[in-house]
């Protein structure tokens, strides 16, 4: 990828249009783990066209704001994980299970009743569609195997590690297909590694390595404290982070803005590119470019500038569209300020 110093990118999601999805219903519940088609405002036979149109809009907004690496904004998803997780064989879609969300609340989840496997590529067309509509480098996101194992009711394996490894094999096939389709970066979303660090240490890294086995493209991993819209309190630091230094993933997405994270922790990830979260998503106040620039500078003593990608703390999914665009534009302008200082 031909990228400038301090390239900018979304973590994954952008604000979905109100005409596409009922944003009030979406915001009023935990991120769906099962399919919740009632959230969509468009009749099912027209949804594919609507998703395409919304994706073109999301790509355009990112380019207009000045971003360097483009995502599809996850316009086709009710949540970051459920579209992929519910497209797999081994899942009973008619009789859901129950599991505890990271907040401790029980929520409907996929119920695993047989061997987990892909029946087909899930997001290849998403990549192909992006390639048609932008000439910039593109990133696509998939849910990580450990997180999916925590968002399921296991009625087949009887062993959470075996379940996570099975998800890892399914994700591995998807990642390889996404790179073959033209993705420049594939990001795995693993928020539950932070939420459940003991289990992540026990078998999460093993499942991650299964997912990355034989993969030759650029991979990223997003680990976070949860959507600011839903999880309001932030710890002072990560409970699971240095462990990722030994993984084969090349980029690690870390939020630093809302939590005012001590960026010295970035030194525990030598050799990794840091996707540096610099937008506080707990507020609708749009940062100034100078505030963004100051947040970027906090990381410079701890990570070579050549290994920093500038991004929001997390996905922009729950923000109003005008706020999401304003923050995204300020992020690009803030990165430009620091880039100019360094050059």
N, C-alpha and C positions, 0 to 999 in steps of 0.2 A: 504494500500500500504506500503510495506517495502522499505523505502527510506532513503538515507543518510542525514546528515545535509546539508543544502543548495543544495537541488536537482536541477537539470537542466532540462529545457524543451524548446521546441519552443513555440511561441505564437500559431502557427498553421501551416502556410504555409512554404514550402521549395522551392528552385529554381527548376522550372520545366525544364526538358531537352529540348534542341532545337529541337531534333528529334520528340518530342511530340507536341509542340505548337510553333507557330510563335511568338517568344519572342519580335521581333521588333514591330510587329503589336500590341501585348499585351501592350507593354510599351508606345505605341504612342497614347493611348486613355485612357479615364477614366475607372475605373473598371466596367466591364459590369454588368448591372442590368437585362437585358434580355439575352436570350441565343444568343451567337455569335459563332456558330459552325464553321464558316470559319477560326477561329483561330487555329483549330486543323490540324496538318499535316497528320494525319492518317485517312484512309477511315473509314466511320462511322461503317461499319460492323466489323472492327477490333479494334475499339476504346476501348472496354471493356478490351480486352487482353492487349492493350498498357497501359491503365491506371493501370492495375494490375502490369505490369512489372515496370512501373515508381514508383509505391508505394513501391514495394519490394526494389528498389534502394533507395528511400527516407528513408525507415526504416533502411536499412543497413548503410547509411551515418550517421544517427543520432547515431546509436550504435557504429560505428567506431570512432565518435568524442567523445564518452563517455557520452552521455546524459542519464538521468535516467528515464524520462517520455517521451514516444514516441508518435508522431502524424503520420498521414498518409501523411503529407506534403501537403495535399489538391491537390494532383496530378490530381484528376478528375474534378477540378473546373476551370472555366474561371475567376471567382472571388470568394471571400469569401461568397457572399450572393446569387448569382443568381441561383446556382444549386438547392438550397432548395426552394427559393421564386418562381421559375417558375415550380415547381413540384406540386403546390397546386391547388385544385379546386377553382373556383371563379375568375380565371385569364384568360383573353383573350390573347392567345399566338399568334394570327394572326394579331391583331391590337394593337400595343403598345401604351402606353401613353407617357407623357413627365413630368419630374420633374426636379427641380434644384438640382445639385450635391452640396456637401458641399463647393465647390469652387464658387458656384453661377452660374455655367454653366448648360444650359438645356441638359438633356441626355434622351435617350429612357429608359423607365421603364415599369414594368408590369402594365397592366390596369385592375383594379379590377372591375368586372362586375356582381359578385354574391357573395354569402357567402363564405368566406375563410375557407377551411378545408383541411385536408390531405386525399388524396384518398388511400395512402399507406405509409408505412415507407420509407423514402428517403435514409437514410444513414446506415441502419442496416447492409447491406452487407459490407460496408466499415469497420465497427467495427469487424465483423466476419473475414474479410480478414486480418486485423491487428493481431488479436488473433492467426491466423495460422502462422504468420511470425515473431513474437517477443514474448519472455517470460517476457518482461519488462512491467510495468504499461503503459496503453495507455490513451490518451486524444483525443477526437473528438470535433470538433467545429461546431456550428450552428449559423446562423444569428439571432440576437435578434429581438423581435417583434417591439420594438420602431423604430429601424433602418429600418426594412422592411417597416413600415408604412410611413417613410419619403422617401422611394425609390419606391413609387408606385403612380399611378394616380387613385384616388378613384372616380369611377363612380357608386358606389352602396350604400355605407354606408352614405355618406354625413356628416360624423363626424369622424375626424381623430382619436379621442380617441377610438371610437367604432372599427375602423379599427385596431388599435394597439392591442386592447384586443382580437379581432378575431385572429390576428396573434399569440398572446400569447397562445391561446388555441391550435392552431396547433403546436406550438413549444413545448408545454407541453406534448402532445402525443408523439412527436418525442423523447424528452429527456427520457421519461420513457422507450420507446422501445430501445434506445441506451444503457441505463443501463442494461436492461434485456438481451441484446446481449453480455454484458461483458465489456462495457466501464468502466474505473476507474474514469475518470473525463470527464464531459461534459462542454464545454466552450461556452458561448453566446457572440457573437461579437456585441458590441453596440457602435461603434464609433460616431454615431449621437447624443448620449447623451452629448458628449463633444461639438459637432458642433452646437447643438440646445438646449442649457441648459434650456431655459424657457419652451419649450414644454416638455422636459424630466421631469422637475419638475411638470408640470401640469398633465401629464398622463403616462410618460414613466415608472416610478416606479410601477404604477398600472399594466401596461402591463407585466412588469418583474415578478411581484408577481403571476400573472395569469400563466405565463410560468413555474414558480417554484412550483405551487400548488401541494402538494402531492408527490413531488420528494424527494427521500431519499438518493440518491447518492451525491458524491462530485461535486459541481458546481462551475464554474469560470465565470468571466465576464471580457471581454477585452474592455477597453475604451482608445481611443488614439487620437492623433492629425492628423491622416491620414498618408498614405504611404509617406515616405520621398522622394521617387522618384517623387511624384506628388505634394505634399504639402511641400514647402521648408521652409517657415517661421514657427517658433514655438513660441507660447506664453510662457511667463515666468511660467505660472502655469495653472492648470485645472480650467475650469469654472463650472464643475460639477464633484464632487468627494465625499465630505463629506456626501452628500445625500445618498450615497450607504451604509453607515454604518448601516442604519436601514433595509436594504434588507436582504433576506434570503440566498443570494449567499455567499459561503464561501471564495472564492478566488477572488481577484481583480488584474487584469493585468494593470500595470502602466509603462509608459516609462519615464526614467530619464536620459538617456545618451545624446541624441542629444540636448535636451532642457536644460541640466544641472539642472534639476529640484531640487528645494529646498526640500530635503527629509523629512524635518520636517512635511510636509503635510501628510505624512503617519500616523502620530499620530491621524489624524481625522478619521481613520478607525480601531478603537479598536476591537480586536477579529477576524479581517479578516486576512487570509493569503495573503501576498503580492507577486504577480508574478512580480518580479523586473526587469524592462527592463534595460539592461546594455550594449547593442550593438547599436552604432550609425549607422543607416542604410542610412544616407544621403551621406556617403562616401564609396568608395570601398577600402579604407585603412583598412587592417585587424588589429584590436586591438591586443596588446600584452596581455598575461595573467595577467601581472602586472597592466595594465590599467583597465582590467575587475575587478581585485581584489580591486582596489582602489574605483571603482564605487559601489561595493558591500559594502565595509566598510562604505560608506557615509550613508547607510540606518541603520546600526546596532544601532546607538544611539536612533533610533525612533521606531524600530520594533524588538520584540524578534527574535533572529536568527532562532528559531524553526518555525517561521511563515514566512519564506522567501523562495521563489522558484526563481531561477535565470533563466532569459530568455532574448531574444532580445527585443528591444523596440516594435517591430511590426513584421509582417510576412516578411520572407526572399524572397518572391515571385519574386521581381524585380531584385535581385542581380545576377551577373554571378555565375555560379555554384561553381567555385573555390574560389570565394570571400565568398559565403555563407558558404561553408564548413570551410574555414579558420576562419571566425568569430565564427562559432558554436564551433569549436574545442578550440579556445582561451577562449570562455565562460566557457567551461567545465574545462579547466585548471586553469582559474582564480578562479572559485568556489573551486577547489581543494586546491589552495593556502590558501584561507581564512579558509576553513574547517580544514586544518592542523594547522593553527594558533590557532584556537579555541579549538582544541582537544588536 
